[in-house]
Amino acid sequence: MSTRAFRRLSRAERRGFINTIEDPLTRRAFEIVFLGPGKVSWRKAALLYGGISPETLRVWVWQELQRA
């Protein structure tokens, strides 16, 4: 699934998927990117996450969405 398709899901569907993610770091990344108030850029999400690069955050999200 693409990030665009994931954003199109309802908030409840996104929350349900996020709750199935076992890794707490990846789960937190999804919460910041997809459940925050409005659309957040990868750069801002990385800053909110705390000291990782936007590319690293994007890769974590992409890898998890590919497992879906």
N, CA, C, O and CB atoms as a CASP TS submission, in Angstrom:
PFRMAT TS
TARGET T0000
AUTHOR 0000-0000-0000
METHOD Language model
MODEL 1
PARENT N/A
ATOM      1  N   MET     1       0.845  -1.165   0.000  1.00  0.00           N
ATOM      2  CA  MET     1       0.000   0.000   0.000  1.00  0.00           C
ATOM      3  C   MET     1       0.903   1.244   0.000  1.00  0.00           C
ATOM      4  O   MET     1       1.965   1.250   0.622  1.00  0.00           O
ATOM      5  CB  MET     1      -0.968  -0.011   1.225  1.00  0.00           C
ATOM      6  N   SER     2       0.475   2.266  -0.687  1.00  0.00           N
ATOM      7  CA  SER     2       1.251   3.504  -0.737  1.00  0.00           C
ATOM      8  C   SER     2       0.859   4.405   0.433  1.00  0.00           C
ATOM      9  O   SER     2      -0.184   4.209   1.057  1.00  0.00           O
ATOM     10  CB  SER     2       1.034   4.237  -2.089  1.00  0.00           C
ATOM     11  N   THR     3       1.694   5.381   0.720  1.00  0.00           N
ATOM     12  CA  THR     3       1.355   6.323   1.789  1.00  0.00           C
ATOM     13  C   THR     3       0.123   7.134   1.404  1.00  0.00           C
ATOM     14  O   THR     3      -0.684   7.482   2.265  1.00  0.00           O
ATOM     15  CB  THR     3       2.546   7.264   2.088  1.00  0.00           C
ATOM     16  N   ARG     4      -0.025   7.433   0.132  1.00  0.00           N
ATOM     17  CA  ARG     4      -1.202   8.180  -0.318  1.00  0.00           C
ATOM     18  C   ARG     4      -2.472   7.367  -0.079  1.00  0.00           C
ATOM     19  O   ARG     4      -3.472   7.902   0.400  1.00  0.00           O
ATOM     20  CB  ARG     4      -1.074   8.547  -1.813  1.00  0.00           C
ATOM     21  N   ALA     5      -2.435   6.088  -0.409  1.00  0.00           N
ATOM     22  CA  ALA     5      -3.598   5.228  -0.180  1.00  0.00           C
ATOM     23  C   ALA     5      -3.879   5.094   1.312  1.00  0.00           C
ATOM     24  O   ALA     5      -5.035   5.070   1.735  1.00  0.00           O
ATOM     25  CB  ALA     5      -3.378   3.838  -0.807  1.00  0.00           C
ATOM     26  N   PHE     6      -2.816   5.006   2.105  1.00  0.00           N
ATOM     27  CA  PHE     6      -3.001   4.890   3.556  1.00  0.00           C
ATOM     28  C   PHE     6      -3.646   6.152   4.114  1.00  0.00           C
ATOM     29  O   PHE     6      -4.497   6.066   4.999  1.00  0.00           O
ATOM     30  CB  PHE     6      -1.652   4.627   4.257  1.00  0.00           C
ATOM     31  N   ARG     7      -3.259   7.315   3.617  1.00  0.00           N
ATOM     32  CA  ARG     7      -3.858   8.576   4.075  1.00  0.00           C
ATOM     33  C   ARG     7      -5.337   8.657   3.724  1.00  0.00           C
ATOM     34  O   ARG     7      -6.096   9.343   4.410  1.00  0.00           O
ATOM     35  CB  ARG     7      -3.120   9.766   3.466  1.00  0.00           C
ATOM     36  N   ARG     8      -5.753   7.976   2.678  1.00  0.00           N
ATOM     37  CA  ARG     8      -7.156   7.999   2.254  1.00  0.00           C
ATOM     38  C   ARG     8      -8.057   7.149   3.133  1.00  0.00           C
ATOM     39  O   ARG     8      -9.278   7.309   3.104  1.00  0.00           O
ATOM     40  CB  ARG     8      -7.268   7.530   0.829  1.00  0.00           C
ATOM     41  N   LEU     9      -7.474   6.246   3.917  1.00  0.00           N
ATOM     42  CA  LEU     9      -8.276   5.430   4.826  1.00  0.00           C
ATOM     43  C   LEU     9      -8.884   6.312   5.911  1.00  0.00           C
ATOM     44  O   LEU     9      -8.375   7.393   6.205  1.00  0.00           O
ATOM     45  CB  LEU     9      -7.419   4.304   5.458  1.00  0.00           C
ATOM     46  N   SER    10      -9.961   5.844   6.490  1.00  0.00           N
ATOM     47  CA  SER    10     -10.554   6.601   7.594  1.00  0.00           C
ATOM     48  C   SER    10      -9.600   6.583   8.785  1.00  0.00           C
ATOM     49  O   SER    10      -8.717   5.730   8.872  1.00  0.00           O
ATOM     50  CB  SER    10     -11.944   6.016   7.992  1.00  0.00           C
ATOM     51  N   ARG    11      -9.786   7.520   9.686  1.00  0.00           N
ATOM     52  CA  ARG    11      -8.931   7.597  10.872  1.00  0.00           C
ATOM     53  C   ARG    11      -9.005   6.294  11.683  1.00  0.00           C
ATOM     54  O   ARG    11      -7.991   5.824  12.200  1.00  0.00           O
ATOM     55  CB  ARG    11      -9.343   8.801  11.753  1.00  0.00           C
ATOM     56  N   ALA    12     -10.197   5.718  11.789  1.00  0.00           N
ATOM     57  CA  ALA    12     -10.368   4.466  12.526  1.00  0.00           C
ATOM     58  C   ALA    12      -9.607   3.319  11.848  1.00  0.00           C
ATOM     59  O   ALA    12      -9.004   2.490  12.530  1.00  0.00           O
ATOM     60  CB  ALA    12     -11.863   4.117  12.641  1.00  0.00           C
ATOM     61  N   GLU    13      -9.633   3.267  10.518  1.00  0.00           N
ATOM     62  CA  GLU    13      -8.901   2.220   9.791  1.00  0.00           C
ATOM     63  C   GLU    13      -7.390   2.399   9.965  1.00  0.00           C
ATOM     64  O   GLU    13      -6.659   1.429  10.164  1.00  0.00           O
ATOM     65  CB  GLU    13      -9.272   2.243   8.285  1.00  0.00           C
ATOM     66  N   ARG    14      -6.935   3.654   9.887  1.00  0.00           N
ATOM     67  CA  ARG    14      -5.507   3.912  10.100  1.00  0.00           C
ATOM     68  C   ARG    14      -5.102   3.520  11.512  1.00  0.00           C
ATOM     69  O   ARG    14      -4.063   2.889  11.703  1.00  0.00           O
ATOM     70  CB  ARG    14      -5.176   5.394   9.843  1.00  0.00           C
ATOM     71  N   ARG    15      -5.908   3.887  12.503  1.00  0.00           N
ATOM     72  CA  ARG    15      -5.612   3.547  13.892  1.00  0.00           C
ATOM     73  C   ARG    15      -5.570   2.030  14.064  1.00  0.00           C
ATOM     74  O   ARG    15      -4.691   1.514  14.754  1.00  0.00           O
ATOM     75  CB  ARG    15      -6.660   4.171  14.842  1.00  0.00           C
ATOM     76  N   GLY    16      -6.500   1.316  13.452  1.00  0.00           N
ATOM     77  CA  GLY    16      -6.508  -0.141  13.536  1.00  0.00           C
ATOM     78  C   GLY    16      -5.240  -0.758  12.981  1.00  0.00           C
ATOM     79  O   GLY    16      -4.684  -1.677  13.581  1.00  0.00           O
ATOM     80  N   PHE    17      -4.774  -0.264  11.841  1.00  0.00           N
ATOM     81  CA  PHE    17      -3.527  -0.768  11.254  1.00  0.00           C
ATOM     82  C   PHE    17      -2.351  -0.450  12.156  1.00  0.00           C
ATOM     83  O   PHE    17      -1.506  -1.310  12.404  1.00  0.00           O
ATOM     84  CB  PHE    17      -3.299  -0.169   9.855  1.00  0.00           C
ATOM     85  N   ILE    18      -2.288   0.778  12.647  1.00  0.00           N
ATOM     86  CA  ILE    18      -1.170   1.207  13.492  1.00  0.00           C
ATOM     87  C   ILE    18      -1.095   0.370  14.756  1.00  0.00           C
ATOM     88  O   ILE    18      -0.001   0.060  15.227  1.00  0.00           O
ATOM     89  CB  ILE    18      -1.303   2.691  13.853  1.00  0.00           C
ATOM     90  N   ASN    19      -2.234   0.000  15.310  1.00  0.00           N
ATOM     91  CA  ASN    19      -2.240  -0.820  16.524  1.00  0.00           C
ATOM     92  C   ASN    19      -1.685  -2.225  16.299  1.00  0.00           C
ATOM     93  O   ASN    19      -1.318  -2.905  17.257  1.00  0.00           O
ATOM     94  CB  ASN    19      -3.645  -0.918  17.066  1.00  0.00           C
ATOM     95  N   THR    20      -1.622  -2.663  15.044  1.00  0.00           N
ATOM     96  CA  THR    20      -1.083  -4.002  14.761  1.00  0.00           C
ATOM     97  C   THR    20       0.435  -3.998  14.594  1.00  0.00           C
ATOM     98  O   THR    20       1.046  -5.065  14.522  1.00  0.00           O
ATOM     99  CB  THR    20      -1.729  -4.567  13.504  1.00  0.00           C
ATOM    100  N   ILE    21       1.049  -2.830  14.533  1.00  0.00           N
ATOM    101  CA  ILE    21       2.503  -2.726  14.355  1.00  0.00           C
ATOM    102  C   ILE    21       3.188  -3.086  15.670  1.00  0.00           C
ATOM    103  O   ILE    21       2.933  -2.464  16.702  1.00  0.00           O
ATOM    104  CB  ILE    21       2.916  -1.286  13.889  1.00  0.00           C
ATOM    105  N   GLU    22       4.049  -4.082  15.626  1.00  0.00           N
ATOM    106  CA  GLU    22       4.696  -4.576  16.841  1.00  0.00           C
ATOM    107  C   GLU    22       5.826  -3.679  17.336  1.00  0.00           C
ATOM    108  O   GLU    22       5.976  -3.486  18.543  1.00  0.00           O
ATOM    109  CB  GLU    22       5.230  -5.955  16.600  1.00  0.00           C
ATOM    110  N   ASP    23       6.616  -3.133  16.425  1.00  0.00           N
ATOM    111  CA  ASP    23       7.753  -2.313  16.813  1.00  0.00           C
ATOM    112  C   ASP    23       7.274  -0.951  17.329  1.00  0.00           C
ATOM    113  O   ASP    23       6.634  -0.206  16.588  1.00  0.00           O
ATOM    114  CB  ASP    23       8.719  -2.133  15.623  1.00  0.00           C
ATOM    115  N   PRO    24       7.574  -0.618  18.586  1.00  0.00           N
ATOM    116  CA  PRO    24       7.078   0.649  19.138  1.00  0.00           C
ATOM    117  C   PRO    24       7.640   1.892  18.451  1.00  0.00           C
ATOM    118  O   PRO    24       6.965   2.920  18.399  1.00  0.00           O
ATOM    119  CB  PRO    24       7.400   0.715  20.598  1.00  0.00           C
ATOM    120  N   LEU    25       8.854   1.817  17.926  1.00  0.00           N
ATOM    121  CA  LEU    25       9.434   2.969  17.236  1.00  0.00           C
ATOM    122  C   LEU    25       8.710   3.245  15.926  1.00  0.00           C
ATOM    123  O   LEU    25       8.411   4.393  15.598  1.00  0.00           O
ATOM    124  CB  LEU    25      10.924   2.739  16.973  1.00  0.00           C
ATOM    125  N   THR    26       8.436   2.191  15.191  1.00  0.00           N
ATOM    126  CA  THR    26       7.704   2.335  13.929  1.00  0.00           C
ATOM    127  C   THR    26       6.272   2.772  14.207  1.00  0.00           C
ATOM    128  O   THR    26       5.733   3.615  13.490  1.00  0.00           O
ATOM    129  CB  THR    26       7.717   1.008  13.128  1.00  0.00           C
ATOM    130  N   ARG    27       5.653   2.212  15.235  1.00  0.00           N
ATOM    131  CA  ARG    27       4.286   2.593  15.595  1.00  0.00           C
ATOM    132  C   ARG    27       4.223   4.091  15.901  1.00  0.00           C
ATOM    133  O   ARG    27       3.303   4.777  15.455  1.00  0.00           O
ATOM    134  CB  ARG    27       3.790   1.770  16.814  1.00  0.00           C
ATOM    135  N   ARG    28       5.197   4.598  16.660  1.00  0.00           N
ATOM    136  CA  ARG    28       5.239   6.023  17.003  1.00  0.00           C
ATOM    137  C   ARG    28       5.407   6.875  15.743  1.00  0.00           C
ATOM    138  O   ARG    28       4.797   7.938  15.624  1.00  0.00           O
ATOM    139  CB  ARG    28       6.387   6.308  17.997  1.00  0.00           C
ATOM    140  N   ALA    29       6.228   6.411  14.809  1.00  0.00           N
ATOM    141  CA  ALA    29       6.408   7.138  13.552  1.00  0.00           C
ATOM    142  C   ALA    29       5.076   7.257  12.808  1.00  0.00           C
ATOM    143  O   ALA    29       4.749   8.324  12.288  1.00  0.00           O
ATOM    144  CB  ALA    29       7.459   6.433  12.664  1.00  0.00           C
ATOM    145  N   PHE    30       4.317   6.177  12.756  1.00  0.00           N
ATOM    146  CA  PHE    30       3.013   6.199  12.091  1.00  0.00           C
ATOM    147  C   PHE    30       2.056   7.142  12.807  1.00  0.00           C
ATOM    148  O   PHE    30       1.301   7.863  12.155  1.00  0.00           O
ATOM    149  CB  PHE    30       2.415   4.786  12.030  1.00  0.00           C
ATOM    150  N   GLU    31       2.075   7.150  14.116  1.00  0.00           N
ATOM    151  CA  GLU    31       1.191   8.035  14.865  1.00  0.00           C
ATOM    152  C   GLU    31       1.493   9.495  14.560  1.00  0.00           C
ATOM    153  O   GLU    31       0.576  10.298  14.388  1.00  0.00           O
ATOM    154  CB  GLU    31       1.319   7.773  16.363  1.00  0.00           C
ATOM    155  N   ILE    32       2.762   9.838  14.494  1.00  0.00           N
ATOM    156  CA  ILE    32       3.144  11.220  14.195  1.00  0.00           C
ATOM    157  C   ILE    32       2.726  11.604  12.785  1.00  0.00           C
ATOM    158  O   ILE    32       2.148  12.670  12.571  1.00  0.00           O
ATOM    159  CB  ILE    32       4.655  11.410  14.364  1.00  0.00           C
ATOM    160  N   VAL    33       3.017  10.741  11.830  1.00  0.00           N
ATOM    161  CA  VAL    33       2.782  11.075  10.422  1.00  0.00           C
ATOM    162  C   VAL    33       1.299  11.017  10.052  1.00  0.00           C
ATOM    163  O   VAL    33       0.814  11.890   9.332  1.00  0.00           O
ATOM    164  CB  VAL    33       3.572  10.131   9.525  1.00  0.00           C
ATOM    165  N   PHE    34       0.579  10.015  10.524  1.00  0.00           N
ATOM    166  CA  PHE    34      -0.774   9.782  10.031  1.00  0.00           C
ATOM    167  C   PHE    34      -1.903  10.102  10.990  1.00  0.00           C
ATOM    168  O   PHE    34      -3.059  10.148  10.568  1.00  0.00           O
ATOM    169  CB  PHE    34      -0.893   8.396   9.636  1.00  0.00           C
ATOM    170  N   LEU    35      -1.616  10.324  12.263  1.00  0.00           N
ATOM    171  CA  LEU    35      -2.697  10.607  13.203  1.00  0.00           C
ATOM    172  C   LEU    35      -2.597  11.989  13.826  1.00  0.00           C
ATOM    173  O   LEU    35      -3.451  12.379  14.623  1.00  0.00           O
ATOM    174  CB  LEU    35      -2.710   9.572  14.288  1.00  0.00           C
ATOM    175  N   GLY    36      -1.569  12.723  13.469  1.00  0.00           N
ATOM    176  CA  GLY    36      -1.404  14.070  14.009  1.00  0.00           C
ATOM    177  C   GLY    36      -2.442  15.020  13.433  1.00  0.00           C
ATOM    178  O   GLY    36      -3.251  14.640  12.587  1.00  0.00           O
ATOM    179  N   PRO    37      -2.406  16.262  13.904  1.00  0.00           N
ATOM    180  CA  PRO    37      -3.368  17.260  13.408  1.00  0.00           C
ATOM    181  C   PRO    37      -2.999  17.728  12.005  1.00  0.00           C
ATOM    182  O   PRO    37      -2.111  18.567  11.853  1.00  0.00           O
ATOM    183  CB  PRO    37      -3.434  18.466  14.363  1.00  0.00           C
ATOM    184  N   GLY    38      -3.643  17.220  11.008  1.00  0.00           N
ATOM    185  CA  GLY    38      -3.372  17.610   9.634  1.00  0.00           C
ATOM    186  C   GLY    38      -2.193  16.875   9.043  1.00  0.00           C
ATOM    187  O   GLY    38      -1.571  16.036   9.694  1.00  0.00           O
ATOM    188  N   LYS    39      -1.897  17.199   7.807  1.00  0.00           N
ATOM    189  CA  LYS    39      -0.796  16.554   7.106  1.00  0.00           C
ATOM    190  C   LYS    39       0.525  17.141   7.571  1.00  0.00           C
ATOM    191  O   LYS    39       0.691  18.361   7.596  1.00  0.00           O
ATOM    192  CB  LYS    39      -0.950  16.708   5.584  1.00  0.00           C
ATOM    193  N   VAL    40       1.457  16.288   7.936  1.00  0.00           N
ATOM    194  CA  VAL    40       2.760  16.703   8.445  1.00  0.00           C
ATOM    195  C   VAL    40       3.823  16.296   7.434  1.00  0.00           C
ATOM    196  O   VAL    40       3.798  15.175   6.925  1.00  0.00           O
ATOM    197  CB  VAL    40       3.050  16.076   9.847  1.00  0.00           C
ATOM    198  N   SER    41       4.758  17.199   7.139  1.00  0.00           N
ATOM    199  CA  SER    41       5.844  16.867   6.220  1.00  0.00           C
ATOM    200  C   SER    41       6.772  15.845   6.875  1.00  0.00           C
ATOM    201  O   SER    41       6.796  15.704   8.098  1.00  0.00           O
ATOM    202  CB  SER    41       6.632  18.142   5.811  1.00  0.00           C
ATOM    203  N   TRP    42       7.532  15.139   6.048  1.00  0.00           N
ATOM    204  CA  TRP    42       8.479  14.157   6.579  1.00  0.00           C
ATOM    205  C   TRP    42       9.508  14.847   7.467  1.00  0.00           C
ATOM    206  O   TRP    42       9.929  14.302   8.487  1.00  0.00           O
ATOM    207  CB  TRP    42       9.183  13.398   5.432  1.00  0.00           C
ATOM    208  N   ARG    43       9.908  16.050   7.068  1.00  0.00           N
ATOM    209  CA  ARG    43      10.902  16.804   7.838  1.00  0.00           C
ATOM    210  C   ARG    43      10.371  17.168   9.227  1.00  0.00           C
ATOM    211  O   ARG    43      11.051  16.968  10.234  1.00  0.00           O
ATOM    212  CB  ARG    43      11.308  18.079   7.080  1.00  0.00           C
ATOM    213  N   LYS    44       9.161  17.698   9.267  1.00  0.00           N
ATOM    214  CA  LYS    44       8.574  18.074  10.551  1.00  0.00           C
ATOM    215  C   LYS    44       8.309  16.837  11.410  1.00  0.00           C
ATOM    216  O   LYS    44       8.524  16.864  12.622  1.00  0.00           O
ATOM    217  CB  LYS    44       7.270  18.862  10.334  1.00  0.00           C
ATOM    218  N   ALA    45       7.845  15.759  10.789  1.00  0.00           N
ATOM    219  CA  ALA    45       7.600  14.523  11.531  1.00  0.00           C
ATOM    220  C   ALA    45       8.898  13.992  12.140  1.00  0.00           C
ATOM    221  O   ALA    45       8.898  13.509  13.272  1.00  0.00           O
ATOM    222  CB  ALA    45       6.969  13.460  10.611  1.00  0.00           C
ATOM    223  N   ALA    46      10.004  14.080  11.394  1.00  0.00           N
ATOM    224  CA  ALA    46      11.300  13.625  11.904  1.00  0.00           C
ATOM    225  C   ALA    46      11.736  14.473  13.099  1.00  0.00           C
ATOM    226  O   ALA    46      12.291  13.946  14.063  1.00  0.00           O
ATOM    227  CB  ALA    46      12.369  13.681  10.792  1.00  0.00           C
ATOM    228  N   LEU    47      11.489  15.773  13.040  1.00  0.00           N
ATOM    229  CA  LEU    47      11.816  16.639  14.169  1.00  0.00           C
ATOM    230  C   LEU    47      10.955  16.302  15.382  1.00  0.00           C
ATOM    231  O   LEU    47      11.458  16.271  16.505  1.00  0.00           O
ATOM    232  CB  LEU    47      11.633  18.112  13.783  1.00  0.00           C
ATOM    233  N   LEU    48       9.671  16.051  15.172  1.00  0.00           N
ATOM    234  CA  LEU    48       8.780  15.670  16.266  1.00  0.00           C
ATOM    235  C   LEU    48       9.179  14.323  16.865  1.00  0.00           C
ATOM    236  O   LEU    48       9.066  14.101  18.070  1.00  0.00           O
ATOM    237  CB  LEU    48       7.330  15.617  15.776  1.00  0.00           C
ATOM    238  N   TYR    49       9.648  13.431  15.994  1.00  0.00           N
ATOM    239  CA  TYR    49      10.069  12.106  16.461  1.00  0.00           C
ATOM    240  C   TYR    49      11.297  12.218  17.346  1.00  0.00           C
ATOM    241  O   TYR    49      11.420  11.514  18.348  1.00  0.00           O
ATOM    242  CB  TYR    49      10.358  11.177  15.271  1.00  0.00           C
ATOM    243  N   GLY    50      12.197  13.104  16.971  1.00  0.00           N
ATOM    244  CA  GLY    50      13.349  13.340  17.822  1.00  0.00           C
ATOM    245  C   GLY    50      14.677  12.870  17.270  1.00  0.00           C
ATOM    246  O   GLY    50      15.185  11.822  17.668  1.00  0.00           O
ATOM    247  N   GLY    51      15.232  13.628  16.368  1.00  0.00           N
ATOM    248  CA  GLY    51      16.604  13.396  15.971  1.00  0.00           C
ATOM    249  C   GLY    51      16.891  12.338  14.932  1.00  0.00           C
ATOM    250  O   GLY    51      18.015  11.840  14.867  1.00  0.00           O
ATOM    251  N   ILE    52      15.920  11.977  14.122  1.00  0.00           N
ATOM    252  CA  ILE    52      16.218  11.071  13.010  1.00  0.00           C
ATOM    253  C   ILE    52      16.024  11.842  11.709  1.00  0.00           C
ATOM    254  O   ILE    52      15.395  12.900  11.694  1.00  0.00           O
ATOM    255  CB  ILE    52      15.307   9.788  13.050  1.00  0.00           C
ATOM    256  N   SER    53      16.557  11.316  10.641  1.00  0.00           N
ATOM    257  CA  SER    53      16.421  12.007   9.361  1.00  0.00           C
ATOM    258  C   SER    53      15.041  11.729   8.756  1.00  0.00           C
ATOM    259  O   SER    53      14.445  10.682   9.008  1.00  0.00           O
ATOM    260  CB  SER    53      17.541  11.568   8.383  1.00  0.00           C
ATOM    261  N   PRO    54      14.547  12.665   7.967  1.00  0.00           N
ATOM    262  CA  PRO    54      13.266  12.438   7.286  1.00  0.00           C
ATOM    263  C   PRO    54      13.296  11.201   6.395  1.00  0.00           C
ATOM    264  O   PRO    54      12.295  10.496   6.271  1.00  0.00           O
ATOM    265  CB  PRO    54      12.894  13.655   6.455  1.00  0.00           C
ATOM    266  N   GLU    55      14.458  10.938   5.767  1.00  0.00           N
ATOM    267  CA  GLU    55      14.574   9.767   4.896  1.00  0.00           C
ATOM    268  C   GLU    55      14.436   8.471   5.694  1.00  0.00           C
ATOM    269  O   GLU    55      13.790   7.529   5.236  1.00  0.00           O
ATOM    270  CB  GLU    55      15.917   9.787   4.150  1.00  0.00           C
ATOM    271  N   THR    56      15.030   8.416   6.868  1.00  0.00           N
ATOM    272  CA  THR    56      14.920   7.227   7.724  1.00  0.00           C
ATOM    273  C   THR    56      13.467   6.985   8.108  1.00  0.00           C
ATOM    274  O   THR    56      12.984   5.854   8.052  1.00  0.00           O
ATOM    275  CB  THR    56      15.789   7.382   8.993  1.00  0.00           C
ATOM    276  N   LEU    57      12.786   8.030   8.491  1.00  0.00           N
ATOM    277  CA  LEU    57      11.381   7.928   8.870  1.00  0.00           C
ATOM    278  C   LEU    57      10.539   7.441   7.694  1.00  0.00           C
ATOM    279  O   LEU    57       9.684   6.569   7.849  1.00  0.00           O
ATOM    280  CB  LEU    57      10.861   9.282   9.372  1.00  0.00           C
ATOM    281  N   ARG    58      10.787   8.010   6.529  1.00  0.00           N
ATOM    282  CA  ARG    58      10.045   7.617   5.328  1.00  0.00           C
ATOM    283  C   ARG    58      10.272   6.140   4.990  1.00  0.00           C
ATOM    284  O   ARG    58       9.337   5.444   4.596  1.00  0.00           O
ATOM    285  CB  ARG    58      10.457   8.498   4.137  1.00  0.00           C
ATOM    286  N   VAL    59      11.512   5.661   5.144  1.00  0.00           N
ATOM    287  CA  VAL    59      11.827   4.259   4.858  1.00  0.00           C
ATOM    288  C   VAL    59      11.116   3.339   5.845  1.00  0.00           C
ATOM    289  O   VAL    59      10.562   2.315   5.447  1.00  0.00           O
ATOM    290  CB  VAL    59      13.350   4.023   4.912  1.00  0.00           C
ATOM    291  N   TRP    60      11.126   3.696   7.130  1.00  0.00           N
ATOM    292  CA  TRP    60      10.418   2.879   8.134  1.00  0.00           C
ATOM    293  C   TRP    60       8.947   2.738   7.766  1.00  0.00           C
ATOM    294  O   TRP    60       8.397   1.637   7.802  1.00  0.00           O
ATOM    295  CB  TRP    60      10.555   3.504   9.545  1.00  0.00           C
ATOM    296  N   VAL    61       8.311   3.848   7.415  1.00  0.00           N
ATOM    297  CA  VAL    61       6.888   3.831   7.069  1.00  0.00           C
ATOM    298  C   VAL    61       6.672   3.005   5.803  1.00  0.00           C
ATOM    299  O   VAL    61       5.769   2.171   5.753  1.00  0.00           O
ATOM    300  CB  VAL    61       6.350   5.274   6.876  1.00  0.00           C
ATOM    301  N   TRP    62       7.496   3.234   4.780  1.00  0.00           N
ATOM    302  CA  TRP    62       7.352   2.506   3.518  1.00  0.00           C
ATOM    303  C   TRP    62       7.486   0.996   3.734  1.00  0.00           C
ATOM    304  O   TRP    62       6.695   0.218   3.201  1.00  0.00           O
ATOM    305  CB  TRP    62       8.400   2.989   2.501  1.00  0.00           C
ATOM    306  N   GLN    63       8.481   0.589   4.510  1.00  0.00           N
ATOM    307  CA  GLN    63       8.696  -0.843   4.735  1.00  0.00           C
ATOM    308  C   GLN    63       7.505  -1.472   5.440  1.00  0.00           C
ATOM    309  O   GLN    63       7.098  -2.582   5.099  1.00  0.00           O
ATOM    310  CB  GLN    63       9.967  -1.073   5.555  1.00  0.00           C
ATOM    311  N   GLU    64       6.948  -0.781   6.411  1.00  0.00           N
ATOM    312  CA  GLU    64       5.791  -1.317   7.121  1.00  0.00           C
ATOM    313  C   GLU    64       4.564  -1.389   6.212  1.00  0.00           C
ATOM    314  O   GLU    64       3.793  -2.346   6.285  1.00  0.00           O
ATOM    315  CB  GLU    64       5.484  -0.463   8.351  1.00  0.00           C
ATOM    316  N   LEU    65       4.383  -0.400   5.372  1.00  0.00           N
ATOM    317  CA  LEU    65       3.233  -0.413   4.454  1.00  0.00           C
ATOM    318  C   LEU    65       3.371  -1.521   3.408  1.00  0.00           C
ATOM    319  O   LEU    65       2.363  -2.039   2.926  1.00  0.00           O
ATOM    320  CB  LEU    65       3.089   0.954   3.754  1.00  0.00           C
ATOM    321  N   GLN    66       4.592  -1.887   3.054  1.00  0.00           N
ATOM    322  CA  GLN    66       4.798  -2.972   2.086  1.00  0.00           C
ATOM    323  C   GLN    66       4.419  -4.327   2.673  1.00  0.00           C
ATOM    324  O   GLN    66       4.081  -5.252   1.933  1.00  0.00           O
ATOM    325  CB  GLN    66       6.255  -2.998   1.620  1.00  0.00           C
ATOM    326  N   ARG    67       4.474  -4.447   3.977  1.00  0.00           N
ATOM    327  CA  ARG    67       4.058  -5.699   4.642  1.00  0.00           C
ATOM    328  C   ARG    67       2.555  -5.854   4.710  1.00  0.00           C
ATOM    329  O   ARG    67       2.047  -6.955   4.922  1.00  0.00           O
ATOM    330  CB  ARG    67       4.624  -5.761   6.041  1.00  0.00           C
ATOM    331  N   ALA    68       1.834  -4.744   4.528  1.00  0.00           N
ATOM    332  CA  ALA    68       0.373  -4.766   4.644  1.00  0.00           C
ATOM    333  C   ALA    68      -0.268  -5.487   3.487  1.00  0.00           C
ATOM    334  O   ALA    68      -1.493  -5.596   3.430  1.00  0.00           O
ATOM    335  CB  ALA    68      -0.174  -3.361   4.730  1.00  0.00           C
TER
END
